[in-house]
Amino acid sequence: GYHAKVNLLASSKDIQVAFSVVGGSAIFKVDRSLPEAPWVKDVQGHHLPETFVYDSDPPRHVQYFIRGPSLHSFVSDVDERDATESSLHLVSRDYKCIRSMHVSFTTAAGSRKDWSGTGYNLRCHLPSTAQDIEVTFSVVGGGKVFKVDRRDQQMPWIEDAHDTPGCVPFVPRPVEKFFYATCPPYVLYEIRGPSLGSYISRACEQQVEDFDPDAAPSHCGGNFDVRAIFDVPPDQVPSIGGIVDLKRPHSEFLLPSEVALFEPSQAEIFHAGSGARQIFLNIPLSPAENAALSEMHALLAKRGAGGEMGDFPRYMEQHALRMLQTCKFNVPKAMEMMQTCIKERLHRLPIAEADVEDDLRSGFIYWHGRDHQCRPCLVFRLERLGAIAKDRERAVRAVMYTLEYALRYAMVPGRVENWVVIIDLANIMSVISPLHIGSLVSVAAAIGTTLEKVYCGRMVWIKIINMPGGALLNRAINGAIPAEKKDKIGFPRDYKEDLAKHFEANQLEQRYGGTAPDLEPAETYPYHFFPRPRGEVAVRGPAHSDASEMGATPSHDEIQDADDFSLHECTNLAFHEGQLWDNSSEHAQRRWLSKAQGSSLTPASAEALTELAGGEAVAACRNMDEWFQIVNPAAVQHNRAEFASKSMSSESERSTEESSESEKCSEESSESEEVVDSEGFTHVSL
């Protein structure tokens, strides 16, 4: 595989480790002391197999890093350390100068410690309990190592705000520094360049050794992704997520119960009930859609991707049908869109919160509330673009972070999969200089590509408000919109009245006719969500959008209790990723069927899956008890354990009171019956 781990008994001896390539050959030895890592040969010129032998007292932890193609793979690095240590590793990729690494950290006892080393290859072992780690670099006889933009293949220097590119800076460039609140198990830094121009060309951080993105969270409390799940081959990158190192708190109403249990009607599953599909996951597909997926599998296999069956790579496994529908079921065009996804999305991930937070706080794009169908609302305030209007990459990364956030935390597959958009053009002509029109058009085109191709099939409607130029410009723009999209794009004259048809007042800012406070730019991130997006329907009626269907419904008290916290704390990436019920072949069905059977499904989907599974009953999820049992049973067990612990701790206190009240209890025994079930819970019926 791509990642393999072997656990041995601590008493193991005479351990021998070797490697080979499937369909290739054995992995041969290289000289890792040299940047070029040349092959090591014997006196006769033959390659030597790479073998590691540990006779006795082996290290507690050994990690091997392998690179190269099938016939020339080699072990590029070996990390040996005690299991209670973390490793920071600096590797010189040239011999142009000698570098130093400087590490400062706080010990478990609270004291501050420093470490420095000099050479071509350096390794600093820290106790895993170290905190507040700071890592910097310098060059012997040179100077400090400054920061470069590793997102750009040219690795340009990151200029200070007062610098003029191409000129001698008035103030020093930012120094390359790495901060870690807690020490990750392993970090590799690669350094290149001459004495006055050395730079970190690559920083690879392993945050969690045994991370499993599909594993259920242990219980409610914290939910985040780590870089490790994106440090994999492209075909294994998750279809959603990609935002990491989140430090800001989520909204307490990010994922309330009425969203988690929402049951879409036909009008939400298909646009206006009979148009383009809007809900794609955890739901049965039509024969025509399955036929199109089969054709796409065949084309992938023909092009040598996805094995004999043309399996979809993970990054498009859930999006394949969206791409096909966007391309009007033209399979070759859908394959082109797949390449666009690789270029525009995969190559930019993951995106750390700190890298885009300043742009998020500019307030030009943000999430604010949900509409009556629980769909999050995306707001564009173009007057706030500022310097971002001149930088296409900054704009795209801010937009991508925002959209990935919603897919990762605010959506529920099979229930809520879309967003709605408000584009506010207020004051646009007064803040955009005619000299910047060209760059603005470039940025707008890049954002359009991101919305239409990378995140296709997600937008339900756009409301463009405060359009400058009056009705004449409105008609001109409306005439340029393709006919099939006209019903999705509106230019409401009285936008407050129009938006009131789609939202509860508490979901909108006052400037848009709501009751929520108008947000200043810096207040727009973290994003704002609010309770009761469906209003009174959520209290008095069913969770599904068609109020005429009465059935099992969360009670008012149940919803009230659930709104005390956001359910995103109890979910993981796999929950929000969902499954495309690709029934184009038995092989395709086997890839998702078992996962679907363990998902939170609407009654219609549960009934359809029961039929697809050959009659094996699949239960629907319509209340919070069922939701927790399906999505996060560990949370239920955790809460029961807490309850039992509290009950036991107060048992001695109660015993005295119970003895003194025995007479009273005896008198009341005729009015009540007390039963203790097998799990220790007491039920009293009066």
C-alpha positions as CSV (number, residue, x, y, z in Angstrom):
1,G,0.0,0.0,0.0
2,Y,0.9,3.7,0.2
3,H,1.1,3.6,4.0
4,A,2.0,0.5,6.0
5,K,2.5,0.0,9.7
6,V,3.7,-3.0,11.6
7,N,3.5,-3.4,15.4
8,L,6.0,-5.8,17.0
9,L,6.4,-7.0,20.6
10,A,8.8,-5.0,22.6
11,S,10.8,-8.2,23.2
12,S,11.3,-8.8,19.5
13,K,14.9,-9.5,18.3
14,D,16.8,-10.2,15.1
15,I,14.4,-8.0,13.1
16,Q,15.1,-7.6,9.4
17,V,13.2,-5.1,7.2
18,A,13.3,-5.0,3.4
19,F,11.1,-3.4,0.7
20,S,9.8,-4.1,-2.8
21,V,7.5,-2.6,-5.4
22,V,4.4,-4.3,-6.7
23,G,5.0,-5.0,-10.3
24,G,8.5,-3.6,-10.0
25,S,11.5,-4.9,-8.2
26,A,13.3,-4.9,-4.8
27,I,14.2,-1.5,-3.4
28,F,18.0,-0.9,-3.5
29,K,20.3,1.0,-1.3
30,V,21.2,4.7,-1.7
31,D,23.6,7.0,0.0
32,R,21.3,9.2,2.1
33,S,24.2,11.3,3.3
34,L,24.4,13.0,-0.1
35,P,21.6,15.3,-1.5
36,E,21.6,13.4,-4.8
37,A,21.1,10.1,-2.9
38,P,23.2,8.0,-5.4
39,W,22.8,4.2,-5.6
40,V,25.2,2.2,-3.5
41,K,26.9,-0.6,-5.5
42,D,29.3,-3.5,-4.7
43,V,32.8,-3.8,-6.2
44,Q,31.3,-5.6,-9.2
45,G,28.9,-2.7,-9.8
46,H,25.8,-4.5,-8.7
47,H,23.0,-2.7,-6.7
48,L,22.7,-3.7,-3.1
49,P,19.2,-4.4,-1.7
50,E,18.1,-1.9,1.1
51,T,17.9,-4.0,4.3
52,F,17.6,-2.8,7.9
53,V,18.7,-5.2,10.6
54,Y,18.0,-4.8,14.4
55,D,19.7,-7.6,16.4
56,S,18.5,-6.6,19.8
57,D,17.1,-3.6,21.7
58,P,15.5,-2.1,18.6
59,P,14.3,1.5,18.7
60,R,10.8,2.1,19.9
61,H,9.8,3.8,16.7
62,V,11.2,3.6,13.1
63,Q,9.7,5.3,10.1
64,Y,10.8,4.8,6.5
65,F,10.1,7.3,3.8
66,I,10.0,5.9,0.2
67,R,10.2,7.8,-3.1
68,G,10.6,7.1,-6.8
69,P,9.0,5.2,-9.7
70,S,8.3,1.4,-9.8
71,L,11.8,0.5,-11.0
72,H,13.8,3.1,-9.1
73,S,12.1,3.5,-5.7
74,F,14.4,4.2,-2.8
75,V,14.3,4.9,1.0
76,S,14.9,8.6,1.1
77,D,14.8,9.0,4.9
78,V,14.8,6.9,8.1
79,D,13.5,8.3,11.4
80,E,14.5,6.3,14.4
81,R,13.4,7.5,17.9
82,D,11.9,6.6,21.2
83,A,8.1,6.4,21.1
84,T,7.8,9.3,23.6
85,E,9.8,11.7,21.3
86,S,8.9,13.9,18.4
87,S,11.3,14.6,15.6
88,L,12.1,17.8,13.7
89,H,14.3,17.0,10.7
90,L,16.1,19.5,8.4
91,V,17.4,18.1,5.1
92,S,19.7,20.1,2.8
93,R,18.9,19.5,-0.8
94,D,22.1,21.0,-2.0
95,Y,25.7,21.7,-0.7
96,K,25.8,25.4,-1.4
97,C,26.2,26.3,2.2
98,I,25.9,25.0,5.8
99,R,22.7,25.8,7.6
100,S,21.5,25.8,11.2
101,M,18.2,25.0,12.8
102,H,17.0,26.7,16.0
103,V,14.3,25.3,18.2
104,S,12.7,26.8,21.2
105,F,10.0,25.1,23.3
106,T,8.3,24.8,26.7
107,T,8.7,21.7,28.7
108,A,6.0,19.9,30.6
109,A,7.3,21.5,33.8
110,G,6.8,25.0,32.2
111,S,10.4,26.0,31.6
112,R,11.6,27.4,28.3
113,K,14.4,25.4,26.5
114,D,16.5,26.1,23.4
115,W,18.2,23.8,21.0
116,S,20.4,24.6,17.9
117,G,22.2,22.4,15.5
118,T,24.4,23.0,12.4
119,G,25.1,20.8,9.4
120,Y,23.6,19.5,6.1
121,N,21.2,17.1,7.8
122,L,19.9,17.8,11.3
123,R,17.5,16.1,13.6
124,C,16.1,17.5,16.8
125,H,14.3,15.0,19.1
126,L,11.8,16.7,21.5
127,P,9.7,15.2,24.2
128,S,6.2,14.6,22.9
129,T,5.0,16.7,25.8
130,A,6.7,19.8,24.5
131,Q,4.5,22.8,23.9
132,D,4.7,26.2,22.1
133,I,7.4,25.1,19.7
134,E,9.1,27.7,17.5
135,V,11.5,26.7,14.7
136,T,13.7,29.1,12.7
137,F,16.7,28.7,10.4
138,S,19.9,30.5,9.5
139,V,23.0,30.1,7.3
140,V,26.6,29.8,8.7
141,G,28.4,33.0,7.4
142,G,25.2,34.1,5.8
143,G,22.0,35.3,7.4
144,K,18.5,34.3,8.4
145,V,16.3,32.2,6.2
146,F,13.4,34.2,4.9
147,K,9.9,33.2,4.0
148,V,8.9,32.1,0.5
149,D,5.5,31.3,-1.0
150,R,5.6,27.5,-1.4
151,R,2.2,27.6,-3.2
152,D,4.0,29.1,-6.2
153,Q,6.3,26.8,-8.1
154,Q,8.8,29.7,-8.5
155,M,9.0,30.1,-4.7
156,P,9.0,33.9,-4.6
157,W,10.0,35.7,-1.5
158,I,7.1,36.9,0.6
159,E,7.5,40.7,0.7
160,D,6.6,42.7,3.8
161,A,3.7,45.1,3.4
162,H,6.2,48.0,3.1
163,D,8.3,46.3,0.5
164,T,8.4,47.1,-3.2
165,P,8.8,43.9,-5.3
166,G,12.1,43.9,-7.2
167,C,13.7,46.6,-5.0
168,V,15.8,46.5,-1.9
169,P,13.2,46.2,0.9
170,F,13.0,49.1,3.4
171,V,12.4,46.6,6.2
172,P,13.5,43.0,6.4
173,R,11.5,40.3,4.7
174,P,9.5,38.1,7.1
175,V,11.7,35.4,8.6
176,E,10.6,31.8,8.1
177,K,9.1,30.6,11.4
178,F,7.1,27.5,12.2
179,F,4.9,27.5,15.3
180,Y,3.3,24.4,16.9
181,A,1.1,24.6,20.0
182,T,1.8,20.9,20.6
183,C,4.6,18.9,19.0
184,P,3.6,16.8,16.0
185,P,5.2,13.3,15.8
186,Y,7.4,14.2,12.8
187,V,8.2,17.3,10.7
188,L,10.5,17.3,7.7
189,Y,12.0,20.6,6.4
190,E,13.8,20.7,3.0
191,I,16.2,23.6,2.5
192,R,17.8,24.9,-0.7
193,G,19.7,28.0,-2.0
194,P,23.0,29.9,-1.5
195,S,24.2,31.5,1.7
196,L,22.3,34.8,1.2
197,G,19.3,33.2,-0.4
198,S,18.5,29.9,1.4
199,Y,14.8,29.0,1.7
200,I,12.6,26.2,3.0
201,S,11.3,24.6,-0.2
202,R,9.1,22.0,1.5
203,A,7.7,21.4,4.9
204,C,5.9,18.1,5.5
205,E,4.2,17.7,8.8
206,Q,2.8,14.4,10.2
207,Q,0.3,15.5,12.8
208,V,-1.4,12.3,13.8
209,E,0.2,8.9,13.4
210,D,-2.8,6.7,13.3
211,F,-5.4,9.0,11.9
212,D,-8.4,7.4,10.3
213,P,-10.8,9.9,8.5
214,D,-13.6,7.4,8.5
215,A,-13.4,6.6,12.2
216,A,-16.3,7.8,14.3
217,P,-15.5,10.5,16.9
218,S,-15.3,9.1,20.4
219,H,-18.0,11.5,21.7
220,C,-19.2,15.0,21.3
221,G,-16.4,17.6,21.6
222,G,-14.2,19.0,18.9
223,N,-14.1,18.1,15.2
224,F,-11.3,19.0,12.9
225,D,-9.2,17.6,10.0
226,V,-5.5,17.2,10.0
227,R,-3.0,17.7,7.1
228,A,-2.2,14.0,7.1
229,I,-5.4,13.1,5.2
230,F,-4.3,15.3,2.3
231,D,-0.7,14.2,2.3
232,V,-1.7,11.2,0.2
233,P,-1.7,10.4,-3.6
234,P,-4.2,12.5,-5.5
235,D,-6.7,9.7,-6.1
236,Q,-7.1,9.3,-2.3
237,V,-7.8,13.0,-1.4
238,P,-11.2,13.3,0.2
239,S,-14.0,14.8,-1.9
240,I,-14.7,17.5,0.7
241,G,-12.7,19.3,3.4
242,G,-9.2,20.6,2.8
243,I,-9.3,23.3,5.5
244,V,-7.0,22.6,8.4
245,D,-5.6,24.1,11.6
246,L,-8.8,25.8,12.5
247,K,-8.3,27.9,15.7
248,R,-11.5,30.0,15.7
249,P,-14.6,28.5,17.3
250,H,-17.6,27.4,15.1
251,S,-21.0,28.9,15.5
252,E,-23.0,27.3,18.2
253,F,-25.8,26.9,15.7
254,L,-23.7,25.6,12.8
255,L,-25.5,22.2,12.5
256,P,-28.7,22.2,14.6
257,S,-31.0,19.1,14.8
258,E,-33.6,20.5,12.4
259,V,-30.8,20.6,9.7
260,A,-29.5,17.1,10.6
261,L,-33.0,15.7,10.3
262,F,-34.3,17.7,7.4
263,E,-36.2,15.7,4.9
264,P,-36.2,17.3,1.4
265,S,-39.3,17.2,-0.7
266,Q,-39.3,16.5,-4.5
267,A,-38.9,20.3,-5.0
268,E,-35.6,20.2,-3.1
269,I,-34.3,17.0,-4.6
270,F,-35.0,18.3,-8.2
271,H,-35.1,22.0,-9.1
272,A,-38.7,23.0,-9.0
273,G,-39.7,19.4,-8.6
274,S,-38.8,18.2,-12.1
275,G,-35.7,20.1,-13.2
276,A,-32.0,19.4,-12.6
277,R,-31.1,17.2,-9.7
278,Q,-30.0,19.1,-6.6
279,I,-29.6,16.2,-4.0
280,F,-27.1,13.6,-5.2
281,L,-26.0,11.6,-2.2
282,N,-27.6,9.0,0.1
283,I,-30.5,8.7,-2.3
284,P,-31.4,6.4,-5.2
285,L,-30.5,7.3,-8.8
286,S,-32.4,6.9,-12.0
287,P,-31.6,4.2,-14.6
288,A,-30.4,7.0,-17.0
289,E,-28.0,8.4,-14.4
290,N,-26.6,5.0,-13.6
291,A,-26.1,4.4,-17.3
292,A,-24.1,7.6,-17.6
293,L,-22.0,6.6,-14.6
294,S,-21.3,3.3,-16.3
295,E,-20.1,5.1,-19.4
296,M,-17.8,7.2,-17.3
297,H,-16.3,4.2,-15.6
298,A,-15.7,2.6,-19.0
299,L,-13.9,5.7,-20.3
300,L,-11.7,5.9,-17.1
301,A,-10.7,2.3,-17.5
302,K,-10.0,2.8,-21.2
303,R,-7.6,5.7,-20.2
304,G,-5.9,3.5,-17.7
305,A,-7.3,5.1,-14.6
306,G,-9.2,3.4,-11.8
307,G,-8.1,-0.2,-12.6
308,E,-10.1,-2.6,-14.8
309,M,-13.4,-1.3,-13.6
310,G,-12.5,2.4,-13.9
311,D,-13.2,3.2,-10.2
312,F,-13.6,6.9,-9.5
313,P,-10.8,8.5,-7.5
314,R,-12.0,9.5,-4.0
315,Y,-11.9,13.3,-4.8
316,M,-14.6,12.8,-7.4
317,E,-16.4,9.7,-6.1
318,Q,-19.2,11.8,-4.6
319,H,-19.2,14.4,-7.4
320,A,-19.2,12.3,-10.6
321,L,-22.9,12.7,-11.2
322,R,-22.8,16.4,-10.5
323,M,-20.0,16.7,-13.1
324,L,-22.0,14.7,-15.6
325,Q,-25.2,16.7,-15.1
326,T,-23.3,20.0,-15.4
327,C,-21.8,18.8,-18.7
328,K,-25.2,17.7,-19.9
329,F,-24.1,14.1,-19.6
330,N,-21.3,14.5,-22.1
331,V,-18.8,12.1,-20.6
332,P,-15.6,13.4,-22.3
333,K,-16.5,16.9,-21.1
334,A,-17.1,15.6,-17.6
335,M,-13.6,14.1,-17.7
336,E,-12.2,17.5,-18.6
337,M,-14.0,18.9,-15.6
338,M,-12.4,16.2,-13.5
339,Q,-9.0,17.6,-14.6
340,T,-10.1,21.1,-13.8
341,C,-10.9,19.9,-10.3
342,I,-7.4,18.5,-10.0
343,K,-5.8,21.8,-11.1
344,E,-8.1,24.2,-9.2
345,R,-8.8,22.2,-6.0
346,L,-6.4,19.4,-5.3
347,H,-3.3,21.5,-6.0
348,R,-4.3,24.1,-3.5
349,L,-5.2,21.8,-0.6
350,P,-5.0,21.8,2.2
351,I,-5.6,25.5,3.2
352,A,-4.8,26.5,6.7
353,E,-7.1,29.0,8.4
354,A,-4.2,31.3,9.3
355,D,-3.2,31.6,5.6
356,V,-6.5,33.1,4.6
357,E,-7.9,34.6,7.8
358,D,-7.0,38.2,6.9
359,D,-8.9,37.9,3.6
360,L,-11.8,36.2,5.3
361,R,-12.1,39.1,7.7
362,S,-12.2,41.5,4.8
363,G,-15.9,40.6,4.6
364,F,-16.1,40.2,0.9
365,I,-17.4,36.6,1.2
366,Y,-19.0,34.9,4.2
367,W,-21.8,32.5,5.3
368,H,-24.7,34.0,7.1
369,G,-27.7,32.0,8.2
370,R,-29.9,29.4,6.3
371,D,-33.0,29.6,4.1
372,H,-36.3,27.8,4.9
373,Q,-34.9,24.6,3.3
374,C,-31.9,24.8,5.7
375,R,-29.5,25.7,2.9
376,P,-26.6,28.0,4.0
377,C,-26.6,31.5,2.5
378,L,-23.4,32.8,0.9
379,V,-22.9,36.5,0.8
380,F,-20.6,38.4,-1.6
381,R,-19.9,42.1,-0.8
382,L,-17.8,43.2,-3.8
383,E,-17.2,46.7,-2.4
384,R,-15.0,45.0,0.2
385,L,-12.7,43.2,-2.2
386,G,-10.0,45.9,-1.7
387,A,-6.5,44.6,-2.6
388,I,-7.9,41.1,-3.1
389,A,-9.3,42.4,-6.4
390,K,-5.7,42.6,-7.7
391,D,-4.7,39.1,-6.7
392,R,-6.5,36.2,-8.4
393,E,-4.9,33.6,-6.2
394,R,-5.8,35.3,-2.9
395,A,-9.4,35.6,-4.1
396,V,-9.7,31.9,-5.2
397,R,-8.2,30.6,-2.0
398,A,-10.5,32.7,0.2
399,V,-13.5,31.5,-1.9
400,M,-12.3,27.9,-1.8
401,Y,-11.8,27.9,2.0
402,T,-15.3,29.3,2.4
403,L,-17.0,26.7,0.2
404,E,-15.0,23.8,1.6
405,Y,-16.0,25.0,5.1
406,A,-19.7,24.6,4.2
407,L,-19.2,21.2,2.6
408,R,-17.2,20.0,5.6
409,Y,-19.3,21.3,8.4
410,A,-22.7,22.8,7.3
411,M,-24.1,20.2,4.8
412,V,-25.9,16.9,5.4
413,P,-25.7,14.4,2.5
414,G,-29.2,13.4,1.2
415,R,-30.8,16.2,3.2
416,V,-29.0,19.5,2.7
417,E,-26.5,19.7,-0.2
418,N,-26.9,23.1,-1.7
419,W,-26.4,26.8,-1.0
420,V,-28.0,30.0,-2.0
421,V,-26.1,33.2,-2.9
422,I,-26.6,37.0,-2.4
423,I,-24.3,39.2,-4.5
424,D,-24.4,42.7,-3.2
425,L,-23.0,45.3,-5.6
426,A,-23.6,48.3,-3.3
427,N,-21.1,51.1,-3.9
428,I,-19.2,48.9,-6.3
429,M,-18.5,51.8,-8.8
430,S,-17.2,54.1,-6.1
431,V,-14.6,51.7,-4.8
432,I,-13.4,50.0,-8.0
433,S,-11.0,52.1,-10.0
434,P,-11.3,51.9,-13.8
435,L,-7.5,51.1,-13.8
436,H,-8.3,47.9,-12.0
437,I,-11.2,46.7,-14.2
438,G,-8.9,44.2,-16.0
439,S,-7.7,42.5,-12.7
440,L,-11.3,42.5,-11.4
441,V,-12.5,40.7,-14.5
442,S,-9.7,38.1,-14.0
443,V,-10.6,37.6,-10.4
444,A,-14.3,37.4,-11.3
445,A,-13.6,34.8,-14.0
446,A,-11.5,32.7,-11.5
447,I,-14.3,32.8,-8.9
448,G,-16.8,31.8,-11.6
449,T,-14.7,28.8,-12.6
450,T,-14.5,27.8,-8.9
451,L,-18.2,28.0,-8.4
452,E,-19.3,26.5,-11.7
453,K,-16.7,23.7,-12.3
454,V,-15.0,22.9,-9.0
455,Y,-18.2,23.1,-6.9
456,C,-20.7,22.4,-9.6
457,G,-24.4,21.5,-8.9
458,R,-24.4,23.2,-5.5
459,M,-26.1,26.6,-6.2
460,V,-29.9,26.8,-6.1
461,W,-30.3,30.5,-6.8
462,I,-28.4,33.8,-6.9
463,K,-30.0,37.2,-6.0
464,I,-28.0,40.1,-7.4
465,I,-28.9,43.3,-5.5
466,N,-28.0,47.0,-5.5
467,M,-27.1,46.7,-9.2
468,P,-25.6,50.1,-10.4
469,G,-27.0,51.5,-13.7
470,G,-30.7,50.8,-13.1
471,A,-33.1,48.7,-15.2
472,L,-31.2,49.2,-18.4
473,L,-28.1,47.4,-17.1
474,N,-30.2,44.8,-15.5
475,R,-31.8,43.9,-18.8
476,A,-28.4,43.9,-20.6
477,I,-27.0,41.5,-18.0
478,N,-30.1,39.4,-18.0
479,G,-29.9,39.0,-21.7
480,A,-26.4,37.5,-21.4
481,I,-27.4,34.8,-19.0
482,P,-28.0,31.4,-20.6
483,A,-31.6,30.4,-20.9
484,E,-31.2,27.3,-18.7
485,K,-29.9,29.5,-15.8
486,K,-32.3,32.4,-16.0
487,D,-34.6,30.8,-13.4
488,K,-31.7,30.6,-10.9
489,I,-30.5,34.2,-11.2
490,G,-32.7,37.1,-10.1
491,F,-32.4,40.9,-9.9
492,P,-35.1,41.8,-7.4
493,R,-36.1,45.5,-7.2
494,D,-37.3,45.2,-3.6
495,Y,-34.8,42.7,-2.5
496,K,-35.9,42.9,1.2
497,E,-39.4,41.8,0.3
498,D,-38.0,39.1,-2.1
499,L,-35.6,37.7,0.5
500,A,-38.3,37.6,3.2
501,K,-40.0,34.9,1.1
502,H,-36.9,32.6,1.5
503,F,-35.6,33.4,5.0
504,E,-36.7,33.8,8.6
505,A,-35.9,37.3,9.7
506,N,-33.3,36.2,12.2
507,Q,-31.2,34.6,9.4
508,L,-30.6,37.9,7.6
509,E,-28.7,41.0,8.4
510,Q,-30.8,44.2,8.9
511,R,-29.4,45.6,5.6
512,Y,-31.2,42.7,3.8
513,G,-34.5,43.1,5.7
514,G,-33.7,40.8,8.6
515,T,-33.2,41.3,12.3
516,A,-29.6,40.1,12.7
517,P,-27.1,43.0,13.2
518,D,-25.2,44.3,10.2
519,L,-21.7,42.9,10.3
520,E,-18.6,44.9,9.9
521,P,-15.9,43.3,7.7
522,A,-13.9,41.9,10.6
523,E,-17.0,40.4,12.2
524,T,-17.9,38.1,9.2
525,Y,-15.5,35.4,10.3
526,P,-16.0,33.1,12.1
527,Y,-19.2,32.5,10.1
528,H,-22.6,33.2,11.6
529,F,-25.4,30.7,11.8
530,F,-28.6,31.0,13.8
531,P,-31.3,28.7,15.3
532,R,-34.7,28.0,13.7
533,P,-33.9,28.5,10.0
534,R,-37.3,26.9,9.3
535,G,-39.2,29.1,11.9
536,E,-42.3,27.8,13.6
537,V,-42.4,24.8,11.2
538,A,-39.5,23.3,13.1
539,V,-41.4,23.6,16.3
540,R,-45.0,22.6,15.4
541,G,-44.4,20.4,12.3
542,P,-42.3,17.6,10.9
543,A,-38.6,17.8,10.1
544,H,-39.3,17.3,6.4
545,S,-40.2,20.3,4.1
546,D,-43.6,18.9,3.1
547,A,-45.7,19.8,6.1
548,S,-48.6,17.7,4.9
549,E,-46.7,14.5,5.6
550,M,-47.1,13.8,9.3
551,G,-45.0,11.2,11.0
552,A,-42.4,10.8,13.7
553,T,-41.4,14.3,14.7
554,P,-38.8,15.7,17.1
555,S,-40.7,17.4,19.9
556,H,-40.3,21.0,20.8
557,D,-38.4,20.2,23.9
558,E,-36.2,17.8,21.9
559,I,-35.3,20.5,19.4
560,Q,-34.7,23.0,22.2
561,D,-32.3,20.6,23.9
562,A,-30.5,19.8,20.6
563,D,-30.1,23.5,19.9
564,D,-28.0,23.9,23.0
565,F,-25.0,22.7,20.9
566,S,-24.1,22.2,17.3
567,L,-24.2,18.6,16.1
568,H,-21.1,19.1,14.0
569,E,-19.2,18.3,17.3
570,C,-20.5,14.8,17.0
571,T,-19.8,14.1,13.3
572,N,-16.7,13.3,11.2
573,L,-15.5,13.9,7.6
574,A,-17.1,10.6,6.4
575,F,-20.6,11.7,7.7
576,H,-20.4,15.0,5.6
577,E,-18.9,13.2,2.6
578,G,-21.9,10.9,2.1
579,Q,-22.2,8.2,-0.6
580,L,-23.2,8.4,-4.3
581,W,-25.4,5.4,-4.8
582,D,-23.7,4.3,-8.0
583,N,-25.6,1.3,-9.1
584,S,-24.1,1.0,-12.5
585,S,-22.6,-2.4,-11.7
586,E,-22.3,-4.9,-8.9
587,H,-18.7,-3.9,-8.4
588,A,-19.7,-0.2,-8.1
589,Q,-22.5,-1.0,-5.7
590,R,-20.2,-3.0,-3.4
591,R,-18.0,0.1,-2.9
592,W,-20.7,2.1,-1.1
593,L,-23.5,-0.3,0.0
594,S,-22.2,-1.2,3.5
595,K,-21.4,2.4,4.3
596,A,-24.8,3.6,3.1
597,Q,-26.5,1.0,5.4
598,G,-24.9,2.7,8.4
599,S,-25.9,6.2,7.4
600,S,-28.6,8.6,8.7
601,L,-31.2,8.2,5.9
602,T,-34.6,9.8,5.2
603,P,-37.6,7.3,5.1
604,A,-37.7,7.4,1.3
605,S,-33.9,6.6,1.0
606,A,-34.2,3.9,3.7
607,E,-37.0,2.2,1.8
608,A,-35.1,2.4,-1.5
609,L,-31.9,1.1,0.1
610,T,-33.8,-1.8,1.6
611,E,-34.8,-2.8,-1.9
612,L,-31.3,-2.3,-3.3
613,A,-29.9,-4.4,-0.5
614,G,-32.1,-7.4,-1.5
615,G,-34.7,-6.9,1.2
616,E,-32.4,-6.4,4.2
617,A,-34.2,-3.9,6.3
618,V,-32.6,-0.4,6.6
619,A,-34.1,1.9,9.2
620,A,-34.8,5.5,8.6
621,C,-33.5,8.2,11.0
622,R,-36.2,10.7,12.1
623,N,-35.3,11.7,15.7
624,M,-32.2,12.6,17.7
625,D,-32.1,9.3,19.6
626,E,-31.9,7.4,16.3
627,W,-29.4,10.0,14.9
628,F,-27.0,9.5,17.8
629,Q,-27.2,5.7,17.6
630,I,-26.4,5.8,13.9
631,V,-23.9,8.7,13.6
632,N,-22.1,8.7,17.0
633,P,-23.0,5.8,19.3
634,A,-19.9,6.5,21.2
635,A,-21.5,9.8,22.4
636,V,-24.5,7.8,23.8
637,Q,-22.2,5.4,25.6
638,H,-20.1,8.3,26.9
639,N,-23.2,10.1,28.3
640,R,-24.5,6.8,29.8
641,A,-21.1,6.2,31.5
642,E,-21.2,9.8,32.9
643,F,-24.7,9.2,34.2
644,A,-23.7,5.9,35.8
645,S,-20.6,7.5,37.4
646,K,-22.6,10.3,38.8
647,S,-25.2,7.9,40.1
648,M,-22.6,5.7,41.9
649,S,-20.8,8.7,43.4
650,S,-24.1,9.9,45.0
651,E,-25.3,6.4,46.0
652,S,-23.9,6.7,49.6
653,E,-25.5,10.1,50.0
654,R,-28.8,8.8,48.9
655,S,-28.7,5.7,51.1
656,T,-29.1,7.7,54.3
657,E,-32.0,9.7,52.9
658,E,-33.6,6.6,51.5
659,S,-33.5,4.9,55.0
660,S,-35.1,7.9,56.7
661,E,-37.8,8.0,54.0
662,S,-38.5,4.3,53.9
663,E,-41.9,4.7,55.6
664,K,-42.9,7.4,53.1
665,C,-41.8,5.2,50.2
666,S,-43.8,2.3,51.6
667,E,-47.0,4.4,51.7
668,E,-46.5,5.5,48.1
669,S,-45.6,2.1,46.7
670,S,-49.2,1.4,45.8
671,E,-49.2,4.4,43.5
672,S,-46.1,3.7,41.5
673,E,-44.1,0.8,40.0
674,E,-40.3,1.0,39.7
675,V,-38.4,-1.2,37.2
676,V,-34.6,-1.3,36.7
677,D,-33.6,-2.4,33.2
678,S,-30.6,-4.5,32.2
679,E,-28.5,-1.4,31.6
680,G,-29.0,0.1,35.0
681,F,-31.5,2.8,34.0
682,T,-34.5,3.2,36.3
683,H,-38.0,3.6,34.8
684,V,-40.9,4.7,37.0
685,S,-44.5,4.4,35.8
686,L,-47.1,6.3,37.8
